[in-house]
């Protein structure tokens, strides 16, 4: 791993280092102060959906430990905090009355960040859709996009004067494909038609959300966070290269193209246009200027052609990892893929400033005599932050990096079985322990802030 001082010296003065979390993964207090259930509350309480039937009922109890957790973050030396605002706390039924107690909690969070000199980066949707909206079809229903717009208006009217960055969505790929086609995330659908409807509703909601941000808080930098896939062909053949291109369209292009080009990808539309619920004017709403975009990157994807089977577009099969450094969640580690992907999308699209909004590794080491020796995570962070420096050197307008995550948390379908945090959480006692990787990241952040040219 690289020496923190040497690595810090590679970034320009206006770069920012931060950490990221998400509301359902850390807050707990699922039934307190007016909050009502989200789709993840329902999903996690259903047998067979989440490892060990874990839920976010308590999670990291961040709702009650807010000030202490903000102090822990401040002690890391980072300059910015990326968090999400839970729709079920703000408008508990998705539409209807606004919950003042929910707004009050985020007032305390945002003011607490400001008091500590932390730049605020708020995600306006990180998967916790109010359960009541499921009765209308959830993200498959066009009406949800307009309910979401009101949520954004409410949030920005209250907090816009104190937010530095906002993103409309975190990882729409997960909201669409993982949740409505593959059935792994809430609401657990396995339907291409449901996924196609959700795809367009989410894209439309993004555009409507940008409109609301511009109306209520035009000075706030607005964007979206995408978990784009770094796609490699399994074999260097024409068939597998074509499969990789189809995979890019299906996984990346269906979000990038509408936002930055005002149209869905041609190959995707050739397969699904008659099943897409697009109305006149929708693409103009989606295709609005944004100030920044975020990349969440963890691993490469390797695909092979499966078109001869008659499979639906993109007609691919997923290949095995090439490199044998595998994290505890089973993901291949390959830092150069982050550079390949970033340069690929800047070559294809006219993109604004970029932030790496999530990057990290799952390793499940526990404390031994009060020390969490998670050297593989430190190595992962070092390798990927070095790639971030390479991107800056290559002229990519990369402005910041957020480690995932501040602390161990509810890892969605994996429950509490997988740990990504810089801080270890004992879920029985809620004791927090800074891991060795967190100490390394703290050294990097402090070296960066205290450089002679800073």
Phi, psi and omega in degrees: 000155183279149174295130183305322181294317179296319182290317180302326184291347183276352186253147179292162186299329184272005175291153177230141174250139181211187175227160184228152173215182173216148189305303185294335184283337185233335195289316190067212180047046189292340182237023185252152171053042172088353178293138175246169186296147169258175177297333179284331172298314180293314184298315185288340178272356178272130180303140173086358183267321185234142179311130174061016183057030177294151178225171176266019183305317180247318181051235179264009179054031182299329180304322181265348185243026188305307185297319179296320180291323176295324176295318178301317179294317179299323179294339178289342179085008181284162183256348187211148181234125175257121181224170176240153180257121187283112177308317181294345173275330186274307177231088194304329179262008180087324172217162182103211188297145174272140183262107185298324181296326176293316176299321181299320180300314181286335169303313181295320180296310184293316178295325177295322175295314182297321180297335181260006178076021182267132172289138184261133178230102187259128172269128186272345172210113175234057163085352184265069178296132176305130187300327182304326182290345176297333179296338177264357182113002179058224183287353174279350183259129180302327182299334180295328179298323181281328173296320177297319180302320179293321175303314180297316179302317181297314181296313185289327176297322183278319191247354188303334181285349184236005179261137177269319179225149168223147170240141180293315184222150166256120172051066176303336175306317180289320179299323186270289190283312184293331187261333185242345178249315184266346173072015185274327178249163180300136012269008175082027179281153176227066186218125177296321180295320176297318181294320179294320177295317179296322179304309184287324178298316180296316178298318177297318179298322176303310181298317178295324177295318177299318177302316182294320178297314181298324181289315188269329185210070187296344181277344182283137179284120187249138179203201179214151181248123185239136172263073181294149180264132175272096192264127174241141172289141179297316179239150179277066179237160179300320182295316181286328175295321177294323177296320178297322178293319177296320178297320177300314179300313186291321186265328184246312187296330182292346173255314182295315185296312179298321183289316189255346179235349178076023179203156172277156181301145187297315181296319177297316181291328176299329181274327194229006187304320183288352180250003181266127184275057183273132176248160180304134177090347183298315186292330176293324177294318181291321187274067177245151181299134172239161187271335184198165172220154180245141175250124168260116183231135177229321190204161174277163174239138181235126188229153177232159181290138176226024187290332182290344180282348185083012180295153177295155173309131017268002175053062181229162165238151183270130182271170180281157174302148177267323182257146191265014173271102187243131179283173184293343176270357176094016183263138177291139177259120178204091186298322182302338179297330179295323177289315179303311182298313183298314179294326178298313184286328176290334175288329186266335188228153173273090187260148176279196176304152186234147170231139168278106191267343170210137173195130182178182185222146179267111171223135194256026178300141178253164179296139171234115184053040175082005182240131174256104183268088184249058183306321179300326177293317178300318178298316179300310181299315180302312181299317185282326176291327174297321176295321177301318177296322176299320180295318176300315179299329182278359177094004175290135181282060179274122190248351182188167184219130176242123175283139170254117005224168175309312184216159171305150184200186177290111187263055173053235184296341178275356180058224181262018184280339184237140187236124178247358192285154166281340178243129178281135177245123170275108188289343176282317184255346186065018175291137178255136177228122178291123181283165177300325176297322177294323178294321178295316181294323176299317179298319178297310183298319181288322176299318181297316182291329187258013178299153181296330181268004183287000000 
